Amino acid sequence: MPYDAALDKQLFTKSWEGEGTKLSVSVYSYNNGQKKLQISRENFGAEGEPRFSKLGRLTKDEAAAIIPFIQEALPLMQ
């Protein structure tokens, strides 16, 4: 079965912006299935345009910024 964007429901999302980057914590459910946590990163180019990039490693400041978002999202995953 191919991916169908209409079946992918975003249940929660919060973002944090730091120097040249944006981290987003989201909870999704595909086709009313298991709820899953997604953490994504966007880096901003020289002209300020956002570009998706691998999450990779987090700095201490980045981790501290998104931990409250993860804690807020966890009860929604029940």
C-alpha positions as CSV (number, residue, x, y, z in Angstrom):
1,M,0.0,0.0,0.0
2,P,1.6,3.3,-1.0
3,Y,1.8,6.2,1.3
4,D,-1.3,8.4,1.4
5,A,-0.8,11.9,3.0
6,A,-4.5,12.1,3.7
7,L,-4.2,9.3,6.2
8,D,-1.3,10.9,8.1
9,K,-2.6,12.9,11.0
10,Q,-0.5,15.4,13.0
11,L,-1.7,15.3,16.6
12,F,0.8,17.6,18.2
13,T,3.7,19.9,17.1
14,K,5.9,22.5,18.8
15,S,9.0,24.1,17.5
16,W,12.1,25.9,18.9
17,E,14.3,28.2,16.9
18,G,18.0,28.7,17.6
19,E,20.9,30.2,15.8
20,G,20.3,29.2,12.2
21,T,18.2,26.2,13.0
22,K,14.6,25.1,13.9
23,L,13.8,21.9,15.8
24,S,10.3,20.5,15.7
25,V,8.8,17.9,17.9
26,S,5.6,16.3,16.5
27,V,3.3,13.3,17.1
28,Y,1.7,11.6,14.1
29,S,-0.7,8.7,13.6
30,Y,-0.9,7.1,10.2
31,N,-4.3,5.5,9.3
32,N,-5.4,5.7,13.0
33,G,-2.4,3.5,13.9
34,Q,0.2,3.7,16.6
35,K,1.1,7.3,17.5
36,K,4.8,8.1,16.8
37,L,7.1,10.9,17.9
38,Q,9.0,12.7,15.2
39,I,11.9,15.2,15.8
40,S,13.0,17.2,12.7
41,R,15.5,19.9,12.0
42,E,15.4,22.7,9.4
43,N,18.5,24.9,8.8
44,F,18.2,28.4,7.4
45,G,20.2,29.3,4.4
46,A,22.0,32.6,3.8
47,E,18.8,34.3,2.6
48,G,16.7,32.9,5.5
49,E,15.0,30.1,3.5
50,P,14.4,27.0,5.5
51,R,16.0,23.7,4.4
52,F,15.2,20.3,5.8
53,S,18.3,18.5,7.1
54,K,19.1,15.4,9.1
55,L,18.5,15.8,12.8
56,G,22.0,14.5,13.6
57,R,23.4,15.4,17.0
58,L,21.9,17.9,19.4
59,T,23.8,20.5,21.4
60,K,23.1,20.7,25.1
61,D,21.0,23.9,24.5
62,E,19.0,22.2,21.7
63,A,18.3,19.2,23.8
64,A,17.3,21.3,26.8
65,A,14.9,23.3,24.6
66,I,13.0,20.3,23.2
67,I,12.9,18.1,26.3
68,P,9.8,20.0,27.6
69,F,8.1,19.4,24.2
70,I,8.9,15.7,24.3
71,Q,7.5,15.5,27.8
72,E,4.3,17.3,26.7
73,A,3.9,15.0,23.7
74,L,4.4,11.7,25.6
75,P,0.9,11.6,27.3
76,L,-0.7,12.2,23.8
77,M,0.9,8.9,22.6
78,Q,-1.3,6.8,25.0
